[in-house]
Amino acid sequence: MSGLHLRAISHAFGSNQVLSGVSVFVAPGELVCLLGPSGCGKTTLLRLAAGLETLQTGQVEINDQIVADGASARQMPPEQRGVGLMFQDYALFPHLNVRDNIAFGIDAAKGGRRSAWIDEALATMGLTEYADSYPHTLSGGQQQRVALIRALAPGPQILLLDEPFSGLDVTRRAQIRADTLELVKKSGVATLMVTHDPEEAMFMADRILVMNEGRVVQDGSPVDLYFQPADAFVAEFFGPVNRFAATVRGGSVDTPLGRFATPSLKDGTAVNVMIRPEGFRLSTEDATPQPMPGDPGDLTAAPGTFEIVTARPLGRSSFVVFRLADGKSVEARIPGVFLPAPGSRVRVAVNARQVHVFETR
């Protein structure tokens, strides 16, 4: 099958086991993100796919051809794998202008055919006027775009991106991500991207593989991983959560914020109940919390009212902290402007899709 196959990859640096039986598949035209904390093995996996590290255990297959095999010690050189690489530092040649940087390494036989593609790519990424400029005169965002075009210019079968947006400021990152996604999708290349930013992964990826301690702990679409995390690690990796300890009774758990169903857990099971800040709907004391677009059916209303500790505007949302009867503080993120005064009281409801219950381990 075409695309990139990494099969049962294990790798160690001395006594440090960084990958343990990891398998990944990326189809042509698909963008898959490896998401996880620093040190979980993401970049090592990318380097093994590229041929920059010698494969110890497992297989790497690109478009039906085995390019590395741990059992036979077969190791095709990186330049023969048809792989486009883009790493964090961009690695542009300082003595070449933008066009020459992009064209560097293109087979002479492809030169004429790829020239028109380069012109189109420069236009797509808003770089036409910088074709004759040198890297040191470009902003970080412009250098990132040049590096991406250069990685795609030879027409690779596979594109590998390692933290491609990590060096960009927040204000430029969103637009550059969108431009990058457009160009990559237009190319139709199978793309494997490494990131530690959940928001970035959700924006870019068709599928996300969450990694932890050298293993893939969940593989799925951004929606699946966000709303149906496999465990507490995945749930917390996609953003902060409010935790409550509870015990399953009669197929549900009771919390200070309401009762939630737990049909897959046995009675008597000790659990952690996790509620995302964006899962709350708040209203003033004399009103009823209203659902937002996308909320499933009925909201779960919390009993009583709760005291506001603080409320701060975040632009498109408001960060609100309220206090439970036992003194525990709960964080909520409310769409739009909702800034009740400290000491005032609010009613609270919870979107069940933002509640995750996991057995305590």
Secondary structure, DSSP 8 states (H G I E B T S, - for coil): --SEEEEEEEEEETTEEEEEEEEEEE-TT-EEEEE--TTSSHHHHHHHHHTSS---EEEEEETTEEEEETTTTEE--GGGTTEEEE-TT----TTS-HHHHHHTT--GGGHHHHHHHHHHHHHHTT-GGGTT--GGGS-HHHHHHHHHHHHHTT--SEEEEESTTTTS-HHHHHHHHHHHHHHHHHHT-EEEEEES-HHHHHHH-SEEEEEETTEEEEEE-HHHHHHS-SSHHHHHHTS--EEEEEE-BTTEEEETTEEEE-TTS-TT-EEEEEE-GGGEEEEETTS-----TT--SS-EE-SS-EEEEEEEE-SSEEEEEEE-TTS-EEEEEEES-----TT-EEEEEE-GGGEEEEE--
